[in-house]
Amino acid sequence: MLNNINIEKFKIYEQMYLIRRFEEKLHESLKCTDISRYNHLSIGREAINVAMSKIFKENDKMVNTYRTHGLALAFGMSPVKLLNKILMNDDLENGSMYVNSSEIGMVSSNTIIGAGLPISLGLAFDSKFDKKNNVIWCLFGDGAATGGTIHECMNIASKHNLKIIFLCENNGIAMCTPVESVASFDKVSDLGKEKGRLSRH
């Protein structure tokens, strides 16, 4: 039976399983210790994290939200190194909300809703001006989809034909507010349709 298993699919599942178990154990461990740390899990986003790692190119860069544990593991950071970063939050590359690593393209994490959007835009302009052959990945949640910043950034990205991917990690409730109660659109992907060259693939 093992001979019939698609190895690539098994590796994808293995990565997703590692992320889920790491997050669950981290949550359990921090509850049972005297270590005081904010802990922002990415449970439920495992498939997005792993899928992104499969198509991310070597020179690409990503700007994240504050739920970055899963991305770090999906992109090859060891669980031990990630745990060290989460517990040792004495600089801007550490702490649960600030897991960054230039080695794997994670250049910025942000605790303010939607703050990564204009940062991504700046990186995309830098890539265009310096003729870098890379793509900027901008991750945001559905909570940021109803703010003004995303409309500005998508409009500018379209106008200047910037190489930027706006990727919404949509769980439907932001932190605690159902999207349909505050949004005039049915799908977050609809935002891109009105910005000309932006499209959903």
C-alpha beads as a LAMMPS data file, in Angstrom:
LAMMPS data file: protein, C-alpha beads

201 atoms
200 bonds

1 atom types
1 bond types

-500.0 500.0 xlo xhi
-500.0 500.0 ylo yhi
-500.0 500.0 zlo zhi

Masses

1 110.0

Atoms # bond

1 1 1 0.000 0.000 0.000
2 1 1 2.853 2.404 0.799
3 1 1 4.132 1.993 -2.752
4 1 1 0.933 3.577 -4.056
5 1 1 1.278 6.737 -1.967
6 1 1 2.136 9.872 -3.909
7 1 1 5.376 10.973 -2.228
8 1 1 4.850 14.666 -2.936
9 1 1 1.350 14.606 -1.470
10 1 1 2.664 12.749 1.567
11 1 1 5.327 15.428 2.109
12 1 1 2.658 18.132 1.891
13 1 1 0.572 16.336 4.502
14 1 1 3.677 15.826 6.644
15 1 1 4.400 19.576 6.607
16 1 1 0.793 20.424 7.482
17 1 1 0.819 17.885 10.311
18 1 1 4.084 19.295 11.692
19 1 1 2.617 22.820 11.743
20 1 1 -0.560 21.710 13.500
21 1 1 1.230 19.641 16.143
22 1 1 3.801 22.377 16.780
23 1 1 1.050 24.933 17.322
24 1 1 -0.962 22.646 19.594
25 1 1 2.066 21.751 21.717
26 1 1 3.159 25.379 21.916
27 1 1 -0.282 26.405 23.138
28 1 1 -0.381 23.606 25.719
29 1 1 3.146 24.318 26.945
30 1 1 2.691 28.054 27.415
31 1 1 -0.475 27.470 29.426
32 1 1 1.402 25.223 31.844
33 1 1 4.428 27.426 32.510
34 1 1 5.277 30.745 34.109
35 1 1 6.544 32.067 30.782
36 1 1 4.493 35.127 29.870
37 1 1 4.240 35.401 26.098
38 1 1 1.622 36.494 23.612
39 1 1 0.940 33.483 21.451
40 1 1 -0.618 34.025 18.034
41 1 1 -1.310 30.667 16.432
42 1 1 -1.875 29.924 12.759
43 1 1 -4.013 26.839 13.272
44 1 1 -6.335 26.361 10.314
45 1 1 -3.947 28.007 7.852
46 1 1 -1.662 25.029 7.334
47 1 1 -2.770 24.378 3.742
48 1 1 -2.227 28.011 2.715
49 1 1 1.234 28.062 4.289
50 1 1 2.411 24.849 2.641
51 1 1 0.861 25.637 -0.759
52 1 1 2.592 29.014 -0.783
53 1 1 5.953 27.410 -0.012
54 1 1 5.612 25.236 -3.124
55 1 1 5.374 28.126 -5.584
56 1 1 7.479 30.744 -3.787
57 1 1 10.650 31.503 -5.778
58 1 1 14.114 31.891 -4.241
59 1 1 14.292 35.688 -4.657
60 1 1 10.674 36.392 -3.717
61 1 1 9.855 38.224 -0.505
62 1 1 6.855 38.050 1.785
63 1 1 5.275 40.525 4.165
64 1 1 3.234 38.782 6.827
65 1 1 0.591 39.385 9.421
66 1 1 1.339 38.453 13.036
67 1 1 0.466 34.765 12.585
68 1 1 3.722 33.492 11.124
69 1 1 4.562 30.219 12.885
70 1 1 3.086 28.058 10.133
71 1 1 4.830 29.949 7.351
72 1 1 8.183 29.669 9.073
73 1 1 7.836 25.896 9.400
74 1 1 6.462 25.481 5.869
75 1 1 9.478 27.348 4.484
76 1 1 11.937 25.123 6.294
77 1 1 12.721 26.793 9.592
78 1 1 13.420 24.125 12.202
79 1 1 10.937 23.801 15.096
80 1 1 13.789 24.428 17.568
81 1 1 14.853 27.672 15.880
82 1 1 11.239 28.824 15.649
83 1 1 10.638 28.100 19.320
84 1 1 13.730 30.116 20.219
85 1 1 12.453 33.055 18.198
86 1 1 9.038 32.899 19.853
87 1 1 10.417 32.771 23.394
88 1 1 13.286 35.231 22.925
89 1 1 11.416 38.383 21.947
90 1 1 14.149 40.913 22.632
91 1 1 14.343 42.285 19.101
92 1 1 12.177 42.770 16.018
93 1 1 12.943 39.331 14.589
94 1 1 11.667 37.491 17.636
95 1 1 8.495 36.977 19.632
96 1 1 5.316 35.243 18.514
97 1 1 4.218 38.199 16.384
98 1 1 7.639 39.028 14.929
99 1 1 9.000 35.849 13.402
100 1 1 11.117 37.068 10.492
101 1 1 13.970 35.507 8.559
102 1 1 15.614 36.980 5.471
103 1 1 17.034 33.524 4.749
104 1 1 13.592 32.292 3.703
105 1 1 12.198 35.572 2.390
106 1 1 10.229 36.585 5.496
107 1 1 11.197 40.244 5.628
108 1 1 8.438 41.774 7.743
109 1 1 5.694 40.813 10.187
110 1 1 3.134 43.299 11.415
111 1 1 0.880 43.542 14.441
112 1 1 -1.275 46.363 13.063
113 1 1 -4.162 45.201 10.883
114 1 1 -3.349 45.907 7.225
115 1 1 0.066 47.479 7.970
116 1 1 1.846 45.059 5.650
117 1 1 -0.006 46.332 2.584
118 1 1 1.920 49.606 2.058
119 1 1 5.184 47.924 3.116
120 1 1 4.649 45.362 0.360
121 1 1 3.970 48.157 -2.088
122 1 1 7.294 49.795 -1.218
123 1 1 9.155 46.519 -1.702
124 1 1 7.441 46.025 -5.064
125 1 1 8.500 49.509 -6.201
126 1 1 12.058 48.731 -5.092
127 1 1 12.019 45.548 -7.160
128 1 1 10.729 47.423 -10.200
129 1 1 13.199 50.320 -9.970
130 1 1 16.187 48.016 -9.425
131 1 1 14.938 45.555 -12.045
132 1 1 14.908 42.652 -9.602
133 1 1 13.324 39.514 -10.980
134 1 1 11.164 38.680 -7.993
135 1 1 7.624 38.857 -6.675
136 1 1 6.418 40.396 -3.419
137 1 1 3.840 38.402 -1.491
138 1 1 1.542 40.461 0.716
139 1 1 -0.432 38.425 3.236
140 1 1 -3.419 39.945 4.968
141 1 1 -6.519 38.752 6.774
142 1 1 -10.164 39.395 6.019
143 1 1 -10.144 41.988 8.803
144 1 1 -7.912 44.190 6.637
145 1 1 -10.105 43.686 3.579
146 1 1 -12.608 46.314 4.718
147 1 1 -10.016 49.021 5.407
148 1 1 -9.027 51.825 3.086
149 1 1 -5.366 50.854 2.751
150 1 1 -6.036 47.787 0.642
151 1 1 -7.929 49.803 -1.976
152 1 1 -5.105 52.331 -2.243
153 1 1 -2.426 49.656 -2.505
154 1 1 -4.267 47.544 -5.057
155 1 1 -4.968 50.619 -7.162
156 1 1 -1.321 51.750 -7.111
157 1 1 -0.059 48.216 -7.780
158 1 1 -2.348 47.963 -10.799
159 1 1 -1.523 51.441 -12.104
160 1 1 2.231 50.808 -11.982
161 1 1 2.042 47.134 -12.954
162 1 1 3.918 45.998 -9.862
163 1 1 4.851 42.373 -9.239
164 1 1 2.891 41.830 -6.057
165 1 1 0.521 39.094 -4.943
166 1 1 -2.165 40.038 -2.450
167 1 1 -2.981 36.846 -0.553
168 1 1 -5.913 36.934 1.854
169 1 1 -5.934 34.366 4.654
170 1 1 -9.693 34.469 5.062
171 1 1 -11.285 32.691 8.013
172 1 1 -14.548 34.606 7.629
173 1 1 -14.575 36.197 11.064
174 1 1 -11.500 38.470 11.195
175 1 1 -10.701 38.215 14.908
176 1 1 -14.288 38.087 16.129
177 1 1 -16.435 39.907 13.558
178 1 1 -18.155 38.057 10.686
179 1 1 -17.098 39.612 7.385
180 1 1 -20.660 39.827 6.085
181 1 1 -21.610 42.111 8.960
182 1 1 -19.140 44.828 7.909
183 1 1 -18.403 44.250 4.203
184 1 1 -20.401 45.292 1.155
185 1 1 -18.821 42.568 -0.993
186 1 1 -19.505 38.844 -1.035
187 1 1 -15.936 37.658 -1.598
188 1 1 -12.622 39.277 -0.720
189 1 1 -11.384 38.312 -4.199
190 1 1 -13.971 40.715 -5.634
191 1 1 -11.746 43.590 -4.497
192 1 1 -9.172 42.727 -7.139
193 1 1 -11.659 42.613 -9.998
194 1 1 -12.328 46.337 -9.838
195 1 1 -8.644 47.225 -9.992
196 1 1 -8.099 46.594 -13.697
197 1 1 -5.161 44.270 -14.282
198 1 1 -5.460 42.591 -10.906
199 1 1 -7.019 39.193 -11.254
200 1 1 -7.659 35.974 -9.378
201 1 1 -5.746 32.874 -10.524

Bonds

1 1 1 2
2 1 2 3
3 1 3 4
4 1 4 5
5 1 5 6
6 1 6 7
7 1 7 8
8 1 8 9
9 1 9 10
10 1 10 11
11 1 11 12
12 1 12 13
13 1 13 14
14 1 14 15
15 1 15 16
16 1 16 17
17 1 17 18
18 1 18 19
19 1 19 20
20 1 20 21
21 1 21 22
22 1 22 23
23 1 23 24
24 1 24 25
25 1 25 26
26 1 26 27
27 1 27 28
28 1 28 29
29 1 29 30
30 1 30 31
31 1 31 32
32 1 32 33
33 1 33 34
34 1 34 35
35 1 35 36
36 1 36 37
37 1 37 38
38 1 38 39
39 1 39 40
40 1 40 41
41 1 41 42
42 1 42 43
43 1 43 44
44 1 44 45
45 1 45 46
46 1 46 47
47 1 47 48
48 1 48 49
49 1 49 50
50 1 50 51
51 1 51 52
52 1 52 53
53 1 53 54
54 1 54 55
55 1 55 56
56 1 56 57
57 1 57 58
58 1 58 59
59 1 59 60
60 1 60 61
61 1 61 62
62 1 62 63
63 1 63 64
64 1 64 65
65 1 65 66
66 1 66 67
67 1 67 68
68 1 68 69
69 1 69 70
70 1 70 71
71 1 71 72
72 1 72 73
73 1 73 74
74 1 74 75
75 1 75 76
76 1 76 77
77 1 77 78
78 1 78 79
79 1 79 80
80 1 80 81
81 1 81 82
82 1 82 83
83 1 83 84
84 1 84 85
85 1 85 86
86 1 86 87
87 1 87 88
88 1 88 89
89 1 89 90
90 1 90 91
91 1 91 92
92 1 92 93
93 1 93 94
94 1 94 95
95 1 95 96
96 1 96 97
97 1 97 98
98 1 98 99
99 1 99 100
100 1 100 101
101 1 101 102
102 1 102 103
103 1 103 104
104 1 104 105
105 1 105 106
106 1 106 107
107 1 107 108
108 1 108 109
109 1 109 110
110 1 110 111
111 1 111 112
112 1 112 113
113 1 113 114
114 1 114 115
115 1 115 116
116 1 116 117
117 1 117 118
118 1 118 119
119 1 119 120
120 1 120 121
121 1 121 122
122 1 122 123
123 1 123 124
124 1 124 125
125 1 125 126
126 1 126 127
127 1 127 128
128 1 128 129
129 1 129 130
130 1 130 131
131 1 131 132
132 1 132 133
133 1 133 134
134 1 134 135
135 1 135 136
136 1 136 137
137 1 137 138
138 1 138 139
139 1 139 140
140 1 140 141
141 1 141 142
142 1 142 143
143 1 143 144
144 1 144 145
145 1 145 146
146 1 146 147
147 1 147 148
148 1 148 149
149 1 149 150
150 1 150 151
151 1 151 152
152 1 152 153
153 1 153 154
154 1 154 155
155 1 155 156
156 1 156 157
157 1 157 158
158 1 158 159
159 1 159 160
160 1 160 161
161 1 161 162
162 1 162 163
163 1 163 164
164 1 164 165
165 1 165 166
166 1 166 167
167 1 167 168
168 1 168 169
169 1 169 170
170 1 170 171
171 1 171 172
172 1 172 173
173 1 173 174
174 1 174 175
175 1 175 176
176 1 176 177
177 1 177 178
178 1 178 179
179 1 179 180
180 1 180 181
181 1 181 182
182 1 182 183
183 1 183 184
184 1 184 185
185 1 185 186
186 1 186 187
187 1 187 188
188 1 188 189
189 1 189 190
190 1 190 191
191 1 191 192
192 1 192 193
193 1 193 194
194 1 194 195
195 1 195 196
196 1 196 197
197 1 197 198
198 1 198 199
199 1 199 200
200 1 200 201
